[in-house]
Amino acid sequence: MNGPLGWAIVGCGRVADRRIAPALRTCADARLVAFCSRDLQRARDYADRHGAERAYDDLDRLLRDDAAQVIYIATPNALHREQTCRCLEAGKHVLVDKPIGMNAPEARRMIDGAQRVGRRLGVMHQQRFHPANQFLLKWIADGNMGELLSVRAQMGFWHPDNGNWRLSPALSGGGPVMDLGPHALDIILRLVGMPRGVEARLRNLHFHYAVEDHADVRMEFAGGAIGSMELSYCAHHYGGRLEVFGTRGSVLIDGSLQQSQACRLWTRREDQSVHEELPVASADAYALALNDFNDAVLTRRPPVVQAETALQVMTVIDDIKTAATSRETPRGTGRGRAR
Ligand SMILES: NC(=O)c1ccc[n+]([C@@H]2O[C@H](COP(=O)([O-])OP(=O)(O)OC[C@H]3O[C@@H](n4cnc5c(N)ncnc54)[C@H](OP(=O)(O)O)[C@@H]3O)[C@@H](O)[C@H]2O)c1
């Protein structure tokens, strides 16, 4: 297949505006050709602002446009499966934002749908491409950590009630577990594989939302390592923190799980008495992920982040929700503003 590939974005919201459209401009072999919105004027505004030629308020009309070969799905989580499957059936390649769908069975149907029609399906787990996370994966693969014993991830931000669909369980499927969990799990599962046991507490520490505002997750992995994740809508922290401990060393990273402006990384090997801080290159992880998917379509190779990986992530999220409900979780104890 020859480039450049024509891309269209479905859903004129924040991630489309601030991340995806600007990042697509940096892909030499990609061209942003259209936006699709529920509101034609908004699609036109986005198209004008980001240099796309066409605007649609109807997905089926967009899908009849041969100039759009790849569709980026940037809508609420509950719409991902249905829109992705429609795009695939129309012969388009699809890059869907995380989480891949609402649950693992939805993810399975999306993957099967792509296989059936022979089109590429990718999922935006862009933090995999962050230079610090790339360093971590290589550092471990090169044997610098010995046997991995434990992994800790923390991600969060302060999420006041702004009426966003993220606070509606029907549209989001959950709070920070669905929103932030995919990024942390995408890295954790690459490090230690699938967990064989999960415990979780989903709480409302501050906000009276219908979704949890805080998740505390413990995992045990097949190789014996343990892991934990703290995912929060009521933490004044942004960027995420990752701590990995092995028999021969450790790595601490501050800022590689969310698109933080600053990122710091420290390593310590068994022969060192203090942690050593290493420089981290800055990069637009969205642009790297978009470039990778674009190239995967053009060269007919699998993308770095495969949809099967997103299915694994979704399976763990389903397990987290099941584990949380089986523990008699007190809900609605938040002290903040009521919805
Ligand atoms: N990879 C990442 O790091 C990252 C970062 C942020 C978000 N995301 C993901 O990207 C997706 C979109 O998130 P966002 O932050 O861009 O959300 P957003 O700002 O609320 O935008 C979502 C857009 O979806 C469209 N939409 C269609 N039906 C809707 C409905 N019933 N309610 C609300 N919006 C509806 C709307 O566009 P129209 O009005 O034009 O139809 C809306 O602007 C989510 O799946 C989210 O998890 C990923």
The ligand as an SDF file (V2000), in Angstrom:
LIG
                    3D

 48 52  0  0  0  0  0  0  0  0999 V2000
   -4.9920    7.9560   24.9180 N   0  0  0  0  0  0  0  0  0  0  0  0
   -5.1550    8.8840   25.8500 C   0  0  0  0  0  0  0  0  0  0  0  0
   -4.2500    9.2370   26.5890 O   0  0  0  0  0  0  0  0  0  0  0  0
   -6.4860    9.5330   25.9720 C   0  0  0  0  0  0  0  0  0  0  0  0
   -6.6050   10.8320   26.5040 C   0  0  0  0  0  0  0  0  0  0  0  0
   -7.8790   11.3990   26.5790 C   0  0  0  0  0  0  0  0  0  0  0  0
   -8.9790   10.6830   26.1470 C   0  0  0  0  0  0  0  0  0  0  0  0
   -8.8200    9.4210   25.6530 N   0  0  0  0  0  0  0  0  0  0  0  0
   -9.9830    8.6290   25.1820 C   0  0  0  0  0  0  0  0  0  0  0  0
  -10.5340    9.2940   24.0530 O   0  0  0  0  0  0  0  0  0  0  0  0
  -11.9420    9.1650   24.0500 C   0  0  0  0  0  0  0  0  0  0  0  0
  -12.5410   10.5810   24.0310 C   0  0  0  0  0  0  0  0  0  0  0  0
  -12.1350   11.2800   25.1930 O   0  0  0  0  0  0  0  0  0  0  0  0
  -12.0990   12.8860   25.2630 P   0  0  0  0  0  0  0  0  0  0  0  0
  -11.3240   13.2390   26.4560 O   0  0  0  0  0  0  0  0  0  0  0  0
  -11.6910   13.4530   23.9580 O   0  0  0  0  0  0  0  0  0  0  0  0
  -13.6450   13.1860   25.5460 O   0  0  0  0  0  0  0  0  0  0  0  0
  -14.4630   14.4880   25.1250 P   0  0  0  0  0  0  0  0  0  0  0  0
  -13.6030   15.6850   25.1350 O   0  0  0  0  0  0  0  0  0  0  0  0
  -15.6870   14.4830   25.9690 O   0  0  0  0  0  0  0  0  0  0  0  0
  -14.8440   14.1890   23.6210 O   0  0  0  0  0  0  0  0  0  0  0  0
  -15.6070   13.0650   23.2410 C   0  0  0  0  0  0  0  0  0  0  0  0
  -16.3890   13.4170   21.9810 C   0  0  0  0  0  0  0  0  0  0  0  0
  -17.1950   12.2840   21.6480 O   0  0  0  0  0  0  0  0  0  0  0  0
  -18.3520   12.7270   20.9560 C   0  0  0  0  0  0  0  0  0  0  0  0
  -19.5530   12.0810   21.4910 N   0  0  0  0  0  0  0  0  0  0  0  0
  -20.3770   11.2490   20.8260 C   0  0  0  0  0  0  0  0  0  0  0  0
  -21.3700   10.8360   21.5990 N   0  0  0  0  0  0  0  0  0  0  0  0
  -21.2090   11.4090   22.7950 C   0  0  0  0  0  0  0  0  0  0  0  0
  -21.9470   11.3900   24.0080 C   0  0  0  0  0  0  0  0  0  0  0  0
  -23.0600   10.6310   24.1400 N   0  0  0  0  0  0  0  0  0  0  0  0
  -21.4900   12.1040   25.0430 N   0  0  0  0  0  0  0  0  0  0  0  0
  -20.3650   12.8550   24.9310 C   0  0  0  0  0  0  0  0  0  0  0  0
  -19.6200   12.9200   23.7920 N   0  0  0  0  0  0  0  0  0  0  0  0
  -20.0530   12.2120   22.7330 C   0  0  0  0  0  0  0  0  0  0  0  0
  -18.4140   14.2440   21.1330 C   0  0  0  0  0  0  0  0  0  0  0  0
  -17.9900   14.7770   19.9130 O   0  0  0  0  0  0  0  0  0  0  0  0
  -19.0840   15.2890   18.8600 P   0  0  0  0  0  0  0  0  0  0  0  0
  -19.9580   16.2250   19.6300 O   0  0  0  0  0  0  0  0  0  0  0  0
  -18.2280   15.9240   17.8630 O   0  0  0  0  0  0  0  0  0  0  0  0
  -19.8410   14.1010   18.3430 O   0  0  0  0  0  0  0  0  0  0  0  0
  -17.3690   14.5600   22.1730 C   0  0  0  0  0  0  0  0  0  0  0  0
  -16.7780   15.8110   21.9900 O   0  0  0  0  0  0  0  0  0  0  0  0
  -12.2880    8.3530   25.2910 C   0  0  0  0  0  0  0  0  0  0  0  0
  -12.4280    6.9990   24.9430 O   0  0  0  0  0  0  0  0  0  0  0  0
  -11.0890    8.5250   26.2010 C   0  0  0  0  0  0  0  0  0  0  0  0
  -10.8800    7.4380   27.0560 O   0  0  0  0  0  0  0  0  0  0  0  0
   -7.6110    8.8520   25.5660 C   0  0  0  0  0  0  0  0  0  0  0  0
  1  2  1  0
  2  3  2  0
  2  4  1  0
  4  5  1  0
  4 48  2  0
  5  6  2  0
  6  7  1  0
  7  8  2  0
  8  9  1  0
  8 48  1  0
  9 10  1  0
  9 46  1  0
 10 11  1  0
 11 12  1  0
 11 44  1  0
 12 13  1  0
 13 14  1  0
 14 15  2  0
 14 16  1  0
 14 17  1  0
 17 18  1  0
 18 19  2  0
 18 20  1  0
 18 21  1  0
 21 22  1  0
 22 23  1  0
 23 24  1  0
 23 42  1  0
 24 25  1  0
 25 26  1  0
 25 36  1  0
 26 27  1  0
 26 35  1  0
 27 28  2  0
 28 29  1  0
 29 30  1  0
 29 35  2  0
 30 31  1  0
 30 32  2  0
 32 33  1  0
 33 34  2  0
 34 35  1  0
 36 37  1  0
 36 42  1  0
 37 38  1  0
 38 39  2  0
 38 40  1  0
 38 41  1  0
 42 43  1  0
 44 45  1  0
 44 46  1  0
 46 47  1  0
M  CHG  2   8   1  16  -1
M  END
$$$$
